[in-house]
């Protein structure tokens, strides 16, 4: 477990600013009372259009980085490619940034809840990834 001020940061990347911000609010709200892990939305383009922006993603990751790692969840394919390109460049994202293979909404909630509870980066990634197994019937 990590101290609350050293929580894993969460970045939510969507092609839509509204979607990214809404999922961030939902996840933080469902994390319960008390301290919530840092969460940032990186949605759309700089001019408010649909798409992804490496600049917005980098800024969001820097904003939530507390030294314990940053988990990045994405909505669609080109967002994955943008994050992978940033990771490959090596200096665009904080050390310990990981792209998480998880469903966007359920994974975001699981990531924020576990990070807010003090889980380390590996546990946050695992919690988000396990969201693929949630059944709704």
C-alpha positions in Angstrom: 0.0 0.0 0.0 1.1 3.6 -0.7 0.4 6.7 1.3 -2.6 8.7 0.0 -0.3 11.6 -1.1 1.8 9.0 -3.1 -1.3 7.4 -4.8 -1.1 6.0 -8.3 -2.4 8.6 -10.8 -5.1 7.7 -13.3 -5.4 9.3 -16.8 -8.5 8.6 -18.9 -8.1 9.1 -22.6 -11.1 9.4 -24.8 -11.8 10.8 -28.3 -14.3 13.1 -26.6 -13.6 15.6 -23.9 -17.1 15.2 -22.5 -16.7 11.4 -22.2 -13.3 11.5 -20.6 -14.5 14.1 -18.0 -17.7 12.3 -17.3 -16.0 9.0 -16.7 -13.5 10.7 -14.5 -16.3 12.2 -12.4 -18.1 8.9 -12.2 -15.0 6.9 -11.1 -14.0 9.5 -8.5 -17.6 9.6 -7.2 -17.8 5.8 -6.9 -14.5 5.7 -5.1 -16.4 6.8 -2.0 -15.6 9.4 0.6 -12.2 10.5 1.8 -9.1 11.0 -0.3 -9.4 10.0 -4.0 -6.4 9.1 -6.1 -5.5 11.9 -8.6 -7.5 11.5 -11.9 -7.3 13.5 -15.0 -9.3 13.4 -18.2 -7.4 13.8 -21.6 -10.3 13.9 -24.1 -10.5 15.2 -27.6 -8.2 17.6 -29.2 -6.8 21.0 -28.1 -9.5 22.8 -30.1 -12.3 20.8 -28.5 -12.8 18.5 -31.5 -13.0 14.7 -31.5 -9.7 12.8 -31.5 -6.7 12.4 -29.3 -3.9 14.7 -28.4 -0.5 13.7 -27.3 -0.1 17.1 -25.6 -3.3 16.7 -23.6 -2.3 13.1 -22.6 1.2 14.2 -21.5 -0.1 17.2 -19.5 -2.7 15.0 -17.8 -0.1 12.4 -16.8 2.2 15.1 -15.4 -0.8 16.5 -13.4 -1.6 13.2 -11.7 2.0 11.9 -11.2 2.8 11.5 -7.5 5.8 9.3 -8.0 4.0 5.9 -7.7 3.2 5.5 -11.3 0.4 6.5 -13.7 -2.2 4.1 -15.2 -3.6 5.3 -18.5 -6.9 3.9 -19.7 -8.1 4.6 -23.3 -11.4 4.3 -25.2 -10.6 3.4 -28.8 -7.8 2.2 -31.1 -6.1 5.4 -32.1 -5.9 6.5 -28.5 -4.0 3.3 -27.9 -1.6 4.1 -30.7 -1.1 7.7 -29.3 -0.3 6.5 -25.8 2.0 3.7 -27.2 3.9 6.4 -29.3 4.3 8.6 -26.2 5.6 5.6 -24.2 8.1 4.7 -27.0 9.4 8.3 -27.0 10.5 7.7 -23.4 10.5 11.3 -22.2 6.9 12.4 -22.8 5.3 10.6 -19.9 6.3 10.3 -16.3 8.5 7.3 -15.3 6.2 4.4 -14.3 3.4 5.2 -16.7 1.6 2.2 -18.0 -1.1 1.7 -20.7 -3.8 -0.5 -19.2 -5.7 -3.1 -21.2 -9.2 -2.7 -19.6 -12.7 -1.7 -20.5 -12.9 2.1 -20.3 -15.7 2.8 -17.9 -15.5 -0.3 -15.7 -11.7 -0.3 -15.7 -11.6 3.4 -14.8 -13.9 2.8 -11.8 -11.8 -0.2 -10.7 -8.5 1.7 -11.2 -9.6 4.8 -9.2 -11.2 2.8 -6.4 -8.1 0.6 -6.0 -5.6 3.6 -6.3 -7.7 5.6 -3.8 -7.4 2.6 -1.3 -3.6 2.8 -1.6 -2.9 0.0 -4.1 0.4 0.1 -5.9 0.6 0.4 -9.7 0.6 -3.4 -10.3 -2.5 -3.8 -8.2 -4.3 -0.9 -9.9 -3.5 -2.3 -13.4 -4.7 -5.7 -12.3 -8.0 -4.3 -10.8 -8.7 -2.4 -14.0 -7.8 -5.4 -16.2 -10.1 -7.7 -14.2 -13.0 -5.5 -15.2 -13.1 -7.6 -18.4 -14.6 -10.4 -16.3 -17.5 -8.4 -14.9 -20.8 -10.0 -16.0 -24.0 -8.0 -16.2 -26.5 -10.8 -16.2 
